[in-house]
């Protein structure tokens, strides 16, 4: 991961790997807000919590 020593800019959670190719070389992307860019496959993605499931 390449997020400045593991610190998440602007309070975002740091993903451990790309959900598409599995590579760990991720960098923050300006747009859309909260996005990450994978250096290996060049995809830009966001991770979002939808909610909690009820029992």
C-alpha positions, 0 to 999 in steps of 0.5 A: 500500500502506498498511502503515506505510511498507512495513514488514510487521508481525509479519514478514509479507511485504507483497503488492504488490496484491490477487489478486482486484481488483488494487488496491494499497490493502492493510492488515494484518488481525488475523484470521486470522493473517497476513491482508491486507484490500483497501480496494477490494473488502473481501476479506480474504486470506492468502498462503502458501508451500506449498513448492518444486517438485522439478526 
